[in-house]
Amino acid sequence: MRDHYDVIVIGGSAAGLSAALVLGRSRRSVLVVDAGEPRNAVAEGAHNYLGREGVAPSELYRIGRDEVAAYGVEVQPGRIVAASPTDGDGVDPVGFSVTLDSGRVVAARRLVVASGAVDVLPKVPGLAEQWGRGVVHCPFCHGWEVRDQHIGVLVTTPNGVHHALMFRALSDRVTAFVTDPTLVDDTAREGFAARGIRVVDDSVRRVRSSDGVLTGVELGSGEVVALDALAAASTAEARVDFAAGLGLTASDVVVNGFRFGSALTVDAAGQTAVRGVYAAGNVAAPMATVIASAAAGVQAGVAAHGDLVQADLAAALAGAAAGSGAAAGSGAARVSG
Ligand SMILES: Cc1cc2nc3c(=O)[nH]c(=O)nc-3n(C[C@H](O)[C@H](O)[C@H](O)COP(=O)(O)OP(=O)(O)OC[C@H]3O[C@@H](n4cnc5c(N)ncnc54)[C@H](O)[C@@H]3O)c2cc1C
């Protein structure tokens, strides 16, 4: 085990392992630290990942760990609990120190933050237990699996109207549960009627299940509506607890006036506001799918490597200049930079 790497990657899922792969293949020394809680861990399969359609998330990431290990990348289970900038390693003025939950302290020239997001769910009893199974959030991730079934849509945000219409494309049996009438105006109700979406104006008191299978919802009135699946929106909050020492905080992500979650802000190359710290995947883009997160990880890895190439060049040029200056001044033999 080393105590200094070119790059430390925080999070070893779609984004982090993809960054590590391109960095390992570029002959960088890389440590991936992964707490082992990918956002889609509860899902049976990861969909829309071309070439691996429907693969179990745990299997996809196991394959990824094997692939990066083949290029010398170290993957360590654990959690980064703190990170801060340093003065670099004497050659490169940019550097970082990170602390793992084991107490291990490791240095790196660059960081890639790929720690994902955590879903904050509507506070309805019984909903969390069904998250990713009977309760779904994404028509692209789970829609095919619930096609033609009786799908309930919990309208808890202004985006709920669009959510219901998305699920209506998958089944002609959709019921919208409107918990707050201000969220659904007359135009939306006309749209629901035109598309044959049933509307229930009542609160949802609990999600009901039997033997681990969702069976329906219980309304505020006490009525029970039988369902095969319930669509509900979460907010996806960036996992950045460790990043305060870097001066990084997540900002709100607002889509169509609706707060979707929070994320780190990055430039087109994936660099955050802190030089040398890159971010990829859901931590920077809460709507990104697995394959989009993997692509962003590759981009961040490419950018971090390019930055290191320039830093190595600057150090070599400085060394060469120092060598030629000494030679001119003293007539001594030139020392290679
Ligand atoms: C129920 C559900 C089903 C989904 N299904 C699909 C689907 O079918 N297809 C699809 O494309 N997308 C799907 N998604 C979205 C998918 O989960 C994300 O696109 C994807 O997980 C993002 O990858 P990521 O690498 O950015 O983050 P994650 O996969 O969340 O991985 C982040 C990793 O970083 C680790 N980590 C966090 N903090 C630290 C720390 N401080 N130190 C070390 N490690 C840390 C975590 O433990 C985790 O292992 C689904 C999402 C949910 C919620």
The ligand as an SDF file (V2000), in Angstrom:
LIG
                    3D

 53 58  0  0  0  0  0  0  0  0999 V2000
  -33.9500    2.2420   -7.3810 C   0  0  0  0  0  0  0  0  0  0  0  0
  -33.0870    2.7790   -8.4930 C   0  0  0  0  0  0  0  0  0  0  0  0
  -33.0020    2.0850   -9.6720 C   0  0  0  0  0  0  0  0  0  0  0  0
  -32.2170    2.5650  -10.7120 C   0  0  0  0  0  0  0  0  0  0  0  0
  -32.1820    1.8630  -11.8860 N   0  0  0  0  0  0  0  0  0  0  0  0
  -31.4430    2.3350  -12.9040 C   0  0  0  0  0  0  0  0  0  0  0  0
  -31.4180    1.6310  -14.1540 C   0  0  0  0  0  0  0  0  0  0  0  0
  -32.0600    0.5990  -14.3390 O   0  0  0  0  0  0  0  0  0  0  0  0
  -30.6430    2.1480  -15.1440 N   0  0  0  0  0  0  0  0  0  0  0  0
  -29.9340    3.3090  -14.9840 C   0  0  0  0  0  0  0  0  0  0  0  0
  -29.2330    3.6940  -15.9180 O   0  0  0  0  0  0  0  0  0  0  0  0
  -29.9500    3.9870  -13.8140 N   0  0  0  0  0  0  0  0  0  0  0  0
  -30.6630    3.5210  -12.7800 C   0  0  0  0  0  0  0  0  0  0  0  0
  -30.6830    4.2100  -11.5930 N   0  0  0  0  0  0  0  0  0  0  0  0
  -29.7950    5.3800  -11.4370 C   0  0  0  0  0  0  0  0  0  0  0  0
  -28.3850    4.8690  -11.0040 C   0  0  0  0  0  0  0  0  0  0  0  0
  -28.4790    4.3430   -9.7120 O   0  0  0  0  0  0  0  0  0  0  0  0
  -27.3620    5.9890  -11.0620 C   0  0  0  0  0  0  0  0  0  0  0  0
  -27.3400    6.5280  -12.3840 O   0  0  0  0  0  0  0  0  0  0  0  0
  -25.9550    5.4940  -10.7340 C   0  0  0  0  0  0  0  0  0  0  0  0
  -25.9500    4.7430   -9.5390 O   0  0  0  0  0  0  0  0  0  0  0  0
  -24.9900    6.6580  -10.6130 C   0  0  0  0  0  0  0  0  0  0  0  0
  -23.6850    6.1370  -10.4610 O   0  0  0  0  0  0  0  0  0  0  0  0
  -22.5880    6.8960   -9.5920 P   0  0  0  0  0  0  0  0  0  0  0  0
  -21.3260    6.1340   -9.8130 O   0  0  0  0  0  0  0  0  0  0  0  0
  -22.6250    8.3420   -9.8600 O   0  0  0  0  0  0  0  0  0  0  0  0
  -23.0830    6.7490   -8.0670 O   0  0  0  0  0  0  0  0  0  0  0  0
  -23.4270    5.4690   -7.2050 P   0  0  0  0  0  0  0  0  0  0  0  0
  -23.7800    4.3080   -8.0610 O   0  0  0  0  0  0  0  0  0  0  0  0
  -24.4500    5.8910   -6.2100 O   0  0  0  0  0  0  0  0  0  0  0  0
  -22.0780    5.1020   -6.4800 O   0  0  0  0  0  0  0  0  0  0  0  0
  -21.4440    5.9690   -5.5700 C   0  0  0  0  0  0  0  0  0  0  0  0
  -20.5100    5.1150   -4.7340 C   0  0  0  0  0  0  0  0  0  0  0  0
  -19.7210    5.9780   -3.9080 O   0  0  0  0  0  0  0  0  0  0  0  0
  -19.7140    5.4540   -2.5950 C   0  0  0  0  0  0  0  0  0  0  0  0
  -19.4710    6.5380   -1.6510 N   0  0  0  0  0  0  0  0  0  0  0  0
  -20.2990    7.5330   -1.2600 C   0  0  0  0  0  0  0  0  0  0  0  0
  -19.6970    8.3350   -0.3770 N   0  0  0  0  0  0  0  0  0  0  0  0
  -18.4510    7.8320   -0.2040 C   0  0  0  0  0  0  0  0  0  0  0  0
  -17.3430    8.2020    0.6070 C   0  0  0  0  0  0  0  0  0  0  0  0
  -17.4010    9.2900    1.4070 N   0  0  0  0  0  0  0  0  0  0  0  0
  -16.2260    7.4620    0.5540 N   0  0  0  0  0  0  0  0  0  0  0  0
  -16.1490    6.3710   -0.2520 C   0  0  0  0  0  0  0  0  0  0  0  0
  -17.1690    5.9660   -1.0400 N   0  0  0  0  0  0  0  0  0  0  0  0
  -18.3080    6.6850   -1.0130 C   0  0  0  0  0  0  0  0  0  0  0  0
  -21.0810    4.8220   -2.4350 C   0  0  0  0  0  0  0  0  0  0  0  0
  -21.0930    3.9060   -1.3610 O   0  0  0  0  0  0  0  0  0  0  0  0
  -21.2720    4.1710   -3.8100 C   0  0  0  0  0  0  0  0  0  0  0  0
  -20.7140    2.8730   -3.8500 O   0  0  0  0  0  0  0  0  0  0  0  0
  -31.4850    3.7720  -10.5590 C   0  0  0  0  0  0  0  0  0  0  0  0
  -31.5910    4.4760   -9.3510 C   0  0  0  0  0  0  0  0  0  0  0  0
  -32.3730    3.9950   -8.3330 C   0  0  0  0  0  0  0  0  0  0  0  0
  -32.4980    4.7820   -7.0660 C   0  0  0  0  0  0  0  0  0  0  0  0
  1  2  1  0
  2  3  1  0
  2 52  2  0
  3  4  2  0
  4  5  1  0
  4 50  1  0
  5  6  2  0
  6  7  1  0
  6 13  1  0
  7  8  2  0
  7  9  1  0
  9 10  1  0
 10 11  2  0
 10 12  1  0
 12 13  2  0
 13 14  1  0
 14 15  1  0
 14 50  1  0
 15 16  1  0
 16 17  1  0
 16 18  1  0
 18 19  1  0
 18 20  1  0
 20 21  1  0
 20 22  1  0
 22 23  1  0
 23 24  1  0
 24 25  2  0
 24 26  1  0
 24 27  1  0
 27 28  1  0
 28 29  2  0
 28 30  1  0
 28 31  1  0
 31 32  1  0
 32 33  1  0
 33 34  1  0
 33 48  1  0
 34 35  1  0
 35 36  1  0
 35 46  1  0
 36 37  1  0
 36 45  1  0
 37 38  2  0
 38 39  1  0
 39 40  1  0
 39 45  2  0
 40 41  1  0
 40 42  2  0
 42 43  1  0
 43 44  2  0
 44 45  1  0
 46 47  1  0
 46 48  1  0
 48 49  1  0
 50 51  2  0
 51 52  1  0
 52 53  1  0
M  END
$$$$
